[in-house]
Amino acid sequence: MKYVATGTGCTSVWCVRNQIAGVLLAAGEGSRLGGPKALVEVAGMRLVDRGVALLRDGGTAPVVVVTGAVDVPLLGVITVHNPDWRSGMGSSLAAGLGALPDACAAAVVALVDQPLIGPGVVQRLIAAYLDGAGIAVASYDGRLRNPVLLARDEWAGVLALATGDVGARPYLQAHPDRVTAVECGDIGRPDDVDTPEDLARVSRVLVAAAAVPAPGDSGAGQPPAPR
């Protein structure tokens, strides 16, 4: 497993006291898209760069990006190459959590192919954690999706059940009493980018959102809530 850290220091007092890291899973080959998802551009920006911005602007540090099908040069993050990326999401999740410094008390795990999720979602998960949640999961109209915040003492249990192409889901299903659902349907959408059709649809949403500023220019560029 290969680690590359570049400029990952966290300088804010809040960040030092509350080490909540970000983990972006970006190892897939994107076979239905015609190339690795990390490098796919959506509305003029690579998915991997959008994912890093999601986690960084949402308040996590350091940010770890797990690559696999292709190595992605990135600044200001910890990059981890998962040599077992073909085995699925479970190995990438293990690689990402395993690369985090000991000081990290929790991690927000996001997927590279969900660009309609904005930093406000991550901020809500962090707020839930600071309010006592050990596992906080973004919910959209009552359906649990991504991202997921995991306190460190949950990592071993999550990884024990994360095999093949599944991540934290089996652990969450086995321990529903430990899960805090955080409704985010008013500020984001968990649409996946798996096919060229998905890419075109999501691109249209992002372009439209960027062209219509929110009242008072607050939150401009965020995707509209699903109808």
C-alpha positions as CSV (number, residue, x, y, z in Angstrom):
1,M,0.0,0.0,0.0
2,K,1.4,3.4,-1.0
3,Y,0.9,6.6,1.0
4,V,1.7,10.1,-0.3
5,A,1.1,13.1,2.0
6,T,1.4,16.6,0.7
7,G,0.6,19.7,2.8
8,T,-1.9,17.9,5.0
9,G,-1.4,20.0,8.2
10,C,-4.4,21.2,10.1
11,T,-3.8,24.6,11.5
12,S,-7.2,25.7,13.0
13,V,-7.8,25.4,16.7
14,W,-11.1,23.7,16.0
15,C,-9.5,21.1,13.8
16,V,-6.7,20.3,16.3
17,R,-9.2,19.8,19.1
18,N,-11.6,17.8,17.0
19,Q,-9.6,15.7,14.5
20,I,-12.4,14.6,12.2
21,A,-10.8,13.3,9.0
22,G,-12.3,12.9,5.5
23,V,-11.9,9.8,3.4
24,L,-12.8,9.8,-0.3
25,L,-13.1,6.5,-2.0
26,A,-12.0,7.0,-5.6
27,A,-10.5,3.7,-6.6
28,G,-13.0,2.4,-9.2
29,E,-12.3,2.0,-12.9
30,G,-15.6,3.4,-14.1
31,S,-16.1,0.6,-16.7
32,R,-19.5,1.9,-17.7
33,L,-18.2,5.5,-17.9
34,G,-15.2,4.6,-20.1
35,G,-12.5,5.5,-17.6
36,P,-11.7,5.9,-13.9
37,K,-14.3,7.9,-12.1
38,A,-11.8,10.0,-10.3
39,L,-10.7,11.6,-13.6
40,V,-14.1,12.2,-15.1
41,E,-15.0,15.8,-15.4
42,V,-18.5,17.1,-14.4
43,A,-19.3,20.7,-15.3
44,G,-15.7,21.4,-15.9
45,M,-14.3,19.9,-12.7
46,R,-12.9,16.4,-12.0
47,L,-15.0,14.2,-9.7
48,V,-12.0,13.7,-7.4
49,D,-11.5,17.4,-7.0
50,R,-15.2,17.9,-6.2
51,G,-14.9,15.1,-3.6
52,V,-11.9,16.6,-2.0
53,A,-13.6,20.0,-1.9
54,L,-16.7,18.4,-0.3
55,L,-14.7,17.0,2.6
56,R,-12.4,19.9,3.0
57,D,-15.0,22.6,2.8
58,G,-17.3,20.5,5.0
59,G,-14.7,20.8,7.8
60,T,-12.6,17.6,7.8
61,A,-8.9,17.4,8.0
62,P,-6.8,15.7,7.0
63,V,-8.4,14.4,3.8
64,V,-7.4,11.0,2.5
65,V,-8.1,10.0,-1.1
66,V,-8.0,6.2,-1.9
67,T,-7.0,5.5,-5.5
68,G,-6.8,2.2,-7.4
69,A,-7.4,2.0,-11.1
70,V,-5.3,5.1,-11.6
71,D,-3.0,7.1,-9.5
72,V,-4.2,10.7,-9.2
73,P,-1.8,13.5,-8.5
74,L,-3.3,15.8,-5.8
75,L,-2.1,18.6,-3.6
76,G,-3.0,19.1,0.1
77,V,-4.3,15.6,0.7
78,I,-3.0,12.1,1.7
79,T,-3.3,9.8,-1.2
80,V,-3.4,6.0,-0.6
81,H,-3.1,3.5,-3.4
82,N,-5.2,0.4,-2.8
83,P,-3.6,-2.5,-4.7
84,D,-6.6,-4.6,-4.1
85,W,-9.1,-2.1,-5.5
86,R,-10.6,-4.7,-7.8
87,S,-11.9,-6.6,-4.8
88,G,-14.4,-3.7,-4.1
89,M,-15.2,-0.9,-1.7
90,G,-14.4,-2.9,1.4
91,S,-10.6,-2.9,0.8
92,S,-10.6,0.8,-0.1
93,L,-12.4,1.7,3.1
94,A,-9.8,-0.3,5.1
95,A,-7.0,1.4,3.2
96,G,-8.4,4.9,3.8
97,L,-9.1,4.4,7.5
98,G,-5.7,2.7,8.0
99,A,-3.9,5.7,6.6
100,L,-5.4,8.2,9.1
101,P,-3.2,9.6,11.9
102,D,-3.7,8.3,15.4
103,A,-5.0,11.7,16.5
104,C,-8.1,11.4,14.3
105,A,-11.1,10.7,16.5
106,A,-13.6,10.2,13.6
107,A,-13.8,10.1,9.8
108,V,-16.4,11.2,7.3
109,V,-16.4,8.7,4.4
110,A,-17.6,9.8,1.0
111,L,-17.8,8.4,-2.5
112,V,-16.2,10.0,-5.5
113,D,-19.2,9.6,-7.8
114,Q,-21.8,11.7,-5.9
115,P,-21.1,15.3,-6.9
116,L,-24.6,16.6,-6.0
117,I,-23.7,16.2,-2.3
118,G,-22.3,19.5,-0.9
119,P,-20.2,20.5,2.1
120,G,-23.3,21.4,4.1
121,V,-24.0,17.7,4.4
122,V,-20.6,17.0,5.9
123,Q,-21.1,19.9,8.3
124,R,-24.4,18.4,9.5
125,L,-22.7,15.0,10.1
126,I,-19.9,16.7,12.1
127,A,-22.5,18.6,14.1
128,A,-24.2,15.3,15.0
129,Y,-20.9,13.8,16.0
130,L,-20.1,16.8,18.3
131,D,-23.5,16.3,19.8
132,G,-22.7,12.7,20.7
133,A,-23.4,10.5,17.7
134,G,-20.9,7.7,17.1
135,I,-22.2,7.0,13.7
136,A,-23.9,9.7,11.7
137,V,-25.4,8.9,8.2
138,A,-26.7,11.3,5.7
139,S,-30.4,10.7,4.9
140,Y,-32.3,11.9,1.9
141,D,-36.1,11.9,2.4
142,G,-35.7,9.3,5.1
143,R,-33.3,7.0,3.1
144,L,-29.8,6.4,4.5
145,R,-27.1,7.0,1.9
146,N,-23.7,8.7,1.9
147,P,-21.6,10.3,3.4
148,V,-21.1,8.4,6.6
149,L,-19.3,9.6,9.8
150,L,-17.7,6.9,11.9
151,A,-16.2,7.5,15.3
152,R,-12.8,5.7,15.7
153,D,-14.2,3.1,18.1
154,E,-16.6,1.9,15.4
155,W,-13.9,1.3,12.7
156,A,-12.9,-2.2,13.7
157,G,-16.4,-3.4,13.7
158,V,-17.1,-1.7,10.4
159,L,-14.1,-3.2,8.7
160,A,-14.8,-6.7,10.0
161,L,-18.0,-6.7,7.9
162,A,-16.8,-4.7,5.0
163,T,-16.0,-7.3,2.4
164,G,-16.3,-7.3,-1.4
165,D,-18.1,-4.3,-2.9
166,V,-19.7,-3.1,0.3
167,G,-18.5,-0.6,2.8
168,A,-20.1,0.3,6.2
169,R,-23.6,-0.9,5.2
170,P,-23.5,-4.4,6.8
171,Y,-22.3,-2.9,10.1
172,L,-25.0,-0.2,10.1
173,Q,-27.7,-2.8,9.4
174,A,-26.4,-5.0,12.2
175,H,-26.4,-2.1,14.7
176,P,-29.3,0.2,13.9
177,D,-29.4,1.4,17.5
178,R,-25.9,3.0,17.0
179,V,-26.9,5.0,13.9
180,T,-28.0,8.6,13.9
181,A,-29.8,9.6,10.7
182,V,-29.1,13.2,9.6
183,E,-31.6,14.5,7.1
184,C,-30.0,16.3,4.2
185,G,-32.5,16.0,1.5
186,D,-33.0,19.8,1.6
187,I,-29.4,20.6,0.7
188,G,-28.1,17.7,-1.4
189,R,-28.8,14.6,-3.6
190,P,-27.0,11.3,-3.5
191,D,-27.2,10.7,-7.3
192,D,-24.5,8.3,-8.5
193,V,-22.5,8.9,-11.7
194,D,-22.2,5.4,-13.2
195,T,-23.1,5.9,-16.8
196,P,-22.7,8.5,-19.5
197,E,-26.4,9.2,-19.1
198,D,-25.9,9.8,-15.3
199,L,-23.0,12.1,-16.2
200,A,-25.0,14.2,-18.6
201,R,-27.9,14.5,-16.1
202,V,-25.8,15.5,-13.1
203,S,-23.8,18.0,-15.3
204,R,-27.0,19.7,-16.2
205,V,-28.1,20.0,-12.6
206,L,-24.7,21.4,-11.6
207,V,-24.6,23.9,-14.4
208,A,-28.1,25.1,-13.6
209,A,-27.3,25.4,-9.9
210,A,-24.2,27.5,-10.6
211,A,-26.2,29.8,-12.8
212,V,-28.9,30.6,-10.2
213,P,-27.5,32.3,-7.1
214,A,-29.4,31.6,-3.9
215,P,-31.1,34.6,-2.1
216,G,-28.4,37.0,-0.9
217,D,-25.8,34.9,-2.8
218,S,-25.8,32.4,0.1
219,G,-25.2,28.9,-1.0
220,A,-25.0,29.7,-4.7
221,G,-23.9,26.7,-6.7
222,Q,-25.6,24.1,-4.5
223,P,-27.7,21.5,-6.3
224,P,-31.4,21.9,-5.8
225,A,-33.3,19.6,-3.5
226,P,-34.9,16.7,-5.3
227,R,-38.5,17.2,-6.4
